[in-house]
């Protein structure tokens, strides 16, 4: 009798596990495009490709004019620590809406 109960419990747990695995949807991971523009702006595009964030700068200018678009995506953010350690004196932008913590440290 105990053997049958253990057997039935094992079958029930197996079925529940299979059902649970079917219910859990897979995580969709979208590739994020990263790169550097010809004038030294390091960037990251959003997963849908509509917005871009400036993540760094490898040029030598100290007065920057952030491009409005990169690869067709609107530049809306400067990421945290983007210009860390750079001698940036001024930044001008018409489209940036957010600036991450420590962007100019």
C-alpha positions in Angstrom: 0.0 0.0 0.0 2.8 2.5 0.9 4.6 1.6 -2.3 1.5 2.5 -4.4 1.1 5.8 -2.6 4.8 6.7 -3.2 4.4 5.6 -6.8 1.3 7.8 -7.3 2.9 10.7 -5.6 5.9 10.4 -7.8 3.7 10.4 -10.9 1.6 13.4 -9.7 4.8 15.4 -8.9 6.2 14.6 -12.3 3.0 15.7 -14.0 2.9 18.9 -12.0 6.5 19.6 -12.9 5.8 19.2 -16.6 2.8 21.5 -16.4 4.7 24.1 -14.5 7.5 24.1 -17.1 4.8 24.7 -19.8 3.3 27.6 -18.0 6.5 29.4 -17.4 7.2 31.5 -20.5 10.8 31.7 -21.7 12.6 35.0 -21.2 13.1 36.9 -24.3 16.6 38.4 -24.5 17.1 41.0 -27.1 20.6 41.9 -28.2 21.6 45.5 -27.3 23.7 47.3 -29.9 26.8 49.0 -28.6 29.3 51.0 -30.6 31.4 54.2 -31.0 30.6 57.0 -33.5 33.3 58.5 -35.7 33.5 61.5 -33.4 34.1 59.3 -30.3 30.7 59.0 -28.6 30.3 55.5 -27.1 26.7 54.5 -27.1 24.2 51.8 -26.5 20.9 51.4 -28.4 17.7 50.3 -26.7 16.4 46.8 -27.5 13.8 48.2 -29.8 16.3 50.5 -31.5 14.3 53.7 -31.0 16.5 55.4 -28.3 20.2 55.6 -27.6 22.3 56.3 -24.5 25.7 57.9 -24.5 27.9 55.6 -22.4 31.3 57.2 -22.8 33.5 59.4 -24.9 36.9 58.6 -26.4 37.6 61.9 -28.2 39.7 64.9 -27.0 37.2 67.7 -27.0 36.1 69.3 -23.7 33.0 71.0 -25.1 30.6 68.4 -26.4 27.6 68.6 -28.6 25.6 65.4 -28.2 24.2 64.1 -31.5 20.4 64.1 -31.7 20.4 60.6 -33.3 22.8 57.7 -33.6 21.9 55.0 -36.1 18.4 56.5 -36.5 17.8 56.3 -32.7 17.1 59.4 -30.7 19.8 60.1 -28.1 17.7 60.5 -24.9 20.2 59.7 -22.1 23.7 60.0 -20.8 24.5 56.9 -18.7 26.0 57.0 -15.3 29.8 57.5 -15.2 29.7 58.2 -19.0 32.3 61.0 -18.8 34.0 59.8 -15.6 37.6 61.1 -15.5 37.2 63.1 -18.7 37.9 66.8 -18.7 34.5 67.8 -20.0 33.7 71.5 -19.5 30.3 71.7 -21.2 27.7 69.5 -22.8 25.0 70.6 -25.2 22.0 68.6 -26.3 18.5 69.0 -27.7 17.3 65.5 -27.0 18.8 64.2 -23.8 16.1 63.8 -21.1 18.1 62.0 -18.4 21.6 62.0 -17.0 22.8 59.0 -14.9 24.4 59.3 -11.5 28.1 60.2 -11.7 28.0 61.0 -15.4 30.6 63.8 -15.0 32.7 62.6 -12.0 
